[in-house]
């Protein structure tokens, strides 16, 4: 049996991230600033995106502090 390599980590654009998370654009950027949402990655001069694995991980544990314990 041959082991299949992991597929490459896709870069998601903002519309896809907003649709998957249910966040508004302003809430997403506010959470990024607070450090409770994954940072975006620069794709080109005027284009950014988020790693699909980072968004999936955040969606499994979206608590404000990222620990799963909720607000202090």
Z-matrix of the N, CA and C atoms (Angstrom, degrees):
N
C 1 1.447
C 2 1.530 1 109.21
N 3 1.307 2 116.07 1 132.85
C 4 1.450 3 121.15 2 -178.75
C 5 1.524 4 109.50 3 -96.24
N 6 1.328 5 116.41 4 133.93
C 7 1.470 6 121.74 5 179.58
C 8 1.521 7 108.75 6 -81.89
N 9 1.335 8 115.52 7 129.31
C 10 1.457 9 121.16 8 178.76
C 11 1.527 10 109.29 9 -84.28
N 12 1.321 11 118.33 10 133.43
C 13 1.462 12 119.96 11 177.27
C 14 1.527 13 110.37 12 -68.93
N 15 1.326 14 115.33 13 154.60
C 16 1.462 15 119.58 14 176.76
C 17 1.519 16 109.03 15 -63.55
N 18 1.336 17 116.56 16 141.44
C 19 1.470 18 118.27 17 177.06
C 20 1.529 19 109.30 18 -66.53
N 21 1.325 20 117.32 19 153.19
C 22 1.466 21 119.44 20 179.87
C 23 1.530 22 110.79 21 -63.64
N 24 1.321 23 115.49 22 150.19
C 25 1.458 24 121.94 23 179.08
C 26 1.530 25 108.51 24 -73.05
N 27 1.333 26 116.18 25 117.05
C 28 1.467 27 120.66 26 -178.83
C 29 1.514 28 110.60 27 -76.15
N 30 1.317 29 116.04 28 153.95
C 31 1.465 30 122.51 29 173.31
C 32 1.525 31 107.12 30 -102.38
N 33 1.320 32 115.83 31 124.40
C 34 1.464 33 121.47 32 -179.55
C 35 1.514 34 109.92 33 -99.91
N 36 1.320 35 116.02 34 137.57
C 37 1.463 36 120.90 35 176.08
C 38 1.521 37 109.36 36 -82.44
N 39 1.321 38 116.81 37 167.82
C 40 1.461 39 121.70 38 -171.03
C 41 1.527 40 112.96 39 -60.56
N 42 1.328 41 119.01 40 -39.80
C 43 1.467 42 119.70 41 -179.20
C 44 1.526 43 111.12 42 -61.24
N 45 1.318 44 116.84 43 -39.22
C 46 1.464 45 120.99 44 178.37
C 47 1.521 46 110.80 45 -68.06
N 48 1.330 47 117.08 46 -42.71
C 49 1.473 48 121.21 47 179.32
C 50 1.526 49 109.84 48 -62.45
N 51 1.320 50 117.87 49 -44.14
C 52 1.463 51 121.14 50 179.85
C 53 1.531 52 110.55 51 -63.86
N 54 1.327 53 116.90 52 -40.50
C 55 1.464 54 120.33 53 179.56
C 56 1.534 55 111.07 54 -66.08
N 57 1.323 56 117.51 55 -41.42
C 58 1.472 57 120.75 56 -178.72
C 59 1.520 58 112.65 57 -70.98
N 60 1.327 59 117.44 58 -37.45
C 61 1.463 60 120.10 59 -174.60
C 62 1.520 61 113.21 60 -91.05
N 63 1.335 62 117.21 61 -24.24
C 64 1.462 63 120.17 62 -176.23
C 65 1.518 64 113.04 63 79.81
N 66 1.328 65 117.30 64 7.44
C 67 1.461 66 121.48 65 179.02
C 68 1.526 67 110.69 66 -83.89
N 69 1.324 68 115.97 67 158.21
C 70 1.460 69 119.87 68 169.72
C 71 1.519 70 107.72 69 -86.89
N 72 1.309 71 116.19 70 163.65
C 73 1.464 72 120.92 71 -179.99
C 74 1.528 73 110.89 72 -58.98
N 75 1.320 74 117.34 73 -45.04
C 76 1.468 75 119.63 74 -178.13
C 77 1.530 76 111.71 75 -66.25
N 78 1.330 77 117.30 76 -38.39
C 79 1.467 78 120.45 77 178.08
C 80 1.523 79 110.47 78 -66.01
N 81 1.327 80 116.98 79 -41.15
C 82 1.452 81 120.73 80 178.76
C 83 1.528 82 110.51 81 -58.29
N 84 1.329 83 117.65 82 -49.69
C 85 1.465 84 120.97 83 -179.25
C 86 1.533 85 111.73 84 -67.85
N 87 1.316 86 117.65 85 -33.46
C 88 1.466 87 120.79 86 176.57
C 89 1.536 88 109.89 87 -64.90
N 90 1.338 89 116.82 88 -42.32
C 91 1.464 90 120.98 89 177.86
C 92 1.528 91 110.97 90 -66.71
N 93 1.321 92 118.35 91 -37.51
C 94 1.462 93 120.79 92 176.26
C 95 1.527 94 110.22 93 -61.72
N 96 1.315 95 116.23 94 -44.51
C 97 1.465 96 121.36 95 -179.95
C 98 1.524 97 110.94 96 -62.67
N 99 1.331 98 116.78 97 -36.58
C 100 1.467 99 121.46 98 179.96
C 101 1.528 100 111.93 99 -79.08
N 102 1.333 101 117.20 100 -10.61
C 103 1.452 102 120.75 101 179.94
C 104 1.518 103 113.69 102 83.45
N 105 1.340 104 117.38 103 17.03
C 106 1.459 105 120.66 104 -178.77
C 107 1.528 106 112.73 105 -107.21
N 108 1.323 107 116.71 106 10.90
C 109 1.462 108 122.21 107 177.15
C 110 1.520 109 107.05 108 -142.34
N 111 1.331 110 118.19 109 145.03
C 112 1.473 111 120.08 110 -178.63
C 113 1.531 112 112.43 111 -57.54
N 114 1.315 113 115.23 112 142.47
C 115 1.468 114 121.10 113 176.35
C 116 1.520 115 109.46 114 -71.88
N 117 1.327 116 114.61 115 151.78
C 118 1.459 117 119.06 116 177.70
C 119 1.525 118 110.37 117 -82.07
N 120 1.315 119 115.44 118 166.06
C 121 1.457 120 123.45 119 -178.37
C 122 1.519 121 108.45 120 -119.10
N 123 1.327 122 116.51 121 133.00
C 124 1.463 123 120.15 122 178.98
C 125 1.524 124 108.93 123 -74.50
N 126 1.331 125 115.66 124 126.40
C 127 1.460 126 122.38 125 178.85
C 128 1.525 127 109.65 126 -95.37
N 129 1.323 128 115.57 127 -42.44
C 130 1.462 129 121.71 128 177.37
C 131 1.525 130 107.19 129 -152.53
N 132 1.310 131 117.24 130 -169.25
C 133 1.462 132 121.54 131 -175.88
C 134 1.526 133 112.93 132 -55.48
N 135 1.321 134 117.41 133 -44.14
C 136 1.461 135 121.03 134 -175.95
C 137 1.526 136 113.06 135 -118.90
N 138 1.314 137 117.23 136 23.39
C 139 1.456 138 120.54 137 -173.61
C 140 1.528 139 110.58 138 -137.15
N 141 1.339 140 116.03 139 129.72
C 142 1.452 141 120.83 140 175.59
C 143 1.523 142 109.26 141 -129.72
N 144 1.313 143 115.05 142 164.48
C 145 1.455 144 120.57 143 177.78
C 146 1.519 145 109.49 144 -158.33
N 147 1.307 146 115.87 145 178.42
C 148 1.456 147 122.21 146 -179.36
C 149 1.512 148 108.74 147 -122.34
N 150 1.325 149 117.39 148 143.58
C 151 1.454 150 121.54 149 176.65
C 152 1.520 151 109.05 150 -69.08
N 153 1.328 152 115.83 151 132.45
C 154 1.454 153 121.69 152 -177.24
C 155 1.530 154 111.34 153 -59.13
N 156 1.322 155 117.25 154 -38.10
C 157 1.465 156 120.02 155 -179.62
C 158 1.528 157 111.28 156 -67.14
N 159 1.331 158 117.83 157 -35.59
C 160 1.466 159 121.23 158 178.81
C 161 1.530 160 110.34 159 -66.92
N 162 1.325 161 117.23 160 -40.01
C 163 1.462 162 121.34 161 178.83
C 164 1.525 163 109.76 162 -67.93
N 165 1.327 164 117.26 163 -42.48
C 166 1.470 165 120.69 164 179.05
C 167 1.527 166 110.52 165 -62.19
N 168 1.322 167 117.41 166 -41.71
C 169 1.469 168 121.44 167 178.70
C 170 1.531 169 110.40 168 -64.46
N 171 1.328 170 117.10 169 -43.18
C 172 1.472 171 120.70 170 178.64
C 173 1.529 172 110.19 171 -62.15
N 174 1.326 173 116.71 172 -39.67
C 175 1.466 174 119.75 173 -178.71
C 176 1.530 175 111.56 174 -67.69
N 177 1.340 176 117.89 175 -28.54
C 178 1.464 177 120.51 176 175.22
C 179 1.523 178 111.46 177 -72.02
N 180 1.342 179 117.72 178 -24.77
C 181 1.458 180 122.12 179 -177.16
C 182 1.533 181 109.66 180 -145.08
N 183 1.340 182 118.26 181 72.83
C 184 1.466 183 120.78 182 -174.52
C 185 1.528 184 115.74 183 -87.72
N 186 1.328 185 118.47 184 18.09
C 187 1.466 186 120.11 185 -178.16
C 188 1.518 187 110.81 186 -63.07
N 189 1.323 188 117.41 187 154.04
C 190 1.468 189 120.91 188 -176.26
C 191 1.521 190 114.63 189 -55.56
N 192 1.330 191 117.93 190 -36.89
C 193 1.463 192 119.14 191 -177.91
C 194 1.524 193 112.90 192 -95.59
N 195 1.339 194 117.20 193 -3.28
C 196 1.454 195 121.51 194 177.25
C 197 1.517 196 114.64 195 75.54
N 198 1.331 197 118.25 196 6.12
C 199 1.461 198 120.96 197 -177.39
C 200 1.517 199 113.18 198 -101.02
N 201 1.325 200 117.30 199 -12.94
C 202 1.445 201 120.06 200 -176.73
C 203 1.524 202 112.10 201 90.79
N 204 1.330 203 117.31 202 -1.67
C 205 1.451 204 121.79 203 -177.43
C 206 1.518 205 113.59 204 -94.13
N 207 1.338 206 117.45 205 -8.60
C 208 1.455 207 120.30 206 -179.16
C 209 1.521 208 111.23 207 78.50
N 210 1.339 209 117.02 208 -174.84
C 211 1.457 210 121.02 209 -179.10
C 212 1.525 211 111.71 210 -62.54
N 213 1.309 212 116.09 211 146.53
C 214 1.466 213 121.32 212 179.49
C 215 1.504 214 111.96 213 -75.75
